[in-house]
Amino acid sequence: MSAIPKLTALVAAAALLTACGGTTKDDAKSEATASKGNTTADPNAPLKAGLKIAFLPKQINNPYFTIANKGGADAVTAFKGQSKETGPSDASASSQVSYINTLTQQKQDVIVISANDANAVVPALKNARNAGIKVVTYDSDAAPDGRDVFINQASPEDIGRSQVKVLAQQIGNKGKIAILSATPNATNQNTWIDFMKDELKKPEYSGMELVKVAYGNDDDQKSFTETQGLLKSYPDLKGIISPTTVGIAAAARYLSGSASKGKVALTGLGTPNQMRKFVKDGTVKEFELWNPADLGYLAAYAGGALASGQITGKQGETFQAGKLGARTVGKDGVVVLGPPTVFNAANIDQFDF
């Protein structure tokens, strides 16, 4: 995750763009005006065939987004559209801007984006929307004026607070802990961390101390190195929360080969397939995540619904999301996938993603 449960969780972050551009400036202007003026949803409108949907993850070749975007592609195939994936190899704040611009020029019908930075992508997304393109964020949100709807993994509060609860159970509610996040500007991680800090204020966690929030930038080697640094800086560290699939896997890899294995608890958001060996060798007891394939699937259907006029992004609107059934747009244009799952040795072999 980016992090992948990344499961109870919620919030998080990617976007869908629907391109309806014309061939002249006047055409583009009239289309943009028509798009903005069309504020009435028709839930009975059919899903348009042939929609072009592009997925723009925080970074390509990230296992979490590979799974999420495959789920999105399956949805696009189901409603007879065309899908593609593009994006940067790094998760820096502005790395997605040029890709948004290119997709706008290509007149994609839908772009699914997980924002590396909530604000850096907004000007480019606004240009896309002005060109008649619908924008849906998923996993990690952008500022609301840059998108139509946000597909949230789970309630951000549930995700943040549950991470603390899972770790606290493992360390007896006592000891120094650290957080290994993705990038400093990642909206989903930052929201979860705010709820983690608030949860830690409760009396039952008075024996726990958050000593550091480190950032691995969703890079495997940097996350590995940051884990090593945390243990060197805090030799009495008792636990680490890593709400990112890249981070938790890198941290588990370091712990599994160190003297801290079994002594420092690790939890966070990860996929069963990447974490299975660390659960079975005792490095990790429990972690969380939602099904990223379902997240991408829901984002694709939301984009299709927007592009087809079934929804406009207003609270209370509903649409059908294939195998996931009926979904309702909530406050501020947020659609929630559902609660995360806790994985451990007892159930991890029941999942394959």
Salt bridges, closest charged atoms under 4 A:
ASP74 OD1 - LYS70 NZ 2.97
ASP139 OD2 - LYS58 NZ 3.80
ASP141 OD2 - ARG147 NH2 2.90
ASP145 OD2 - LYS126 NZ 3.08
ASP148 OD1 - ARG129 NH2 2.98
GLU157 OE2 - ARG161 NE 2.83
ASP198 OD2 - ARG161 NH2 2.70
GLU199 OE1 - ARG161 NH1 2.91
GLU199 OE1 - LYS202 NZ 3.01
ASP220 OD1 - ARG253 NH1 2.85
GLU226 OE2 - LYS222 NZ 3.03
ASP236 OD2 - LYS176 NZ 3.26
ASP294 OD1 - LYS323 NZ 3.88
ASP349 OD1 - ARG276 NE 2.98
ASP349 OD2 - LYS280 NZ 2.86
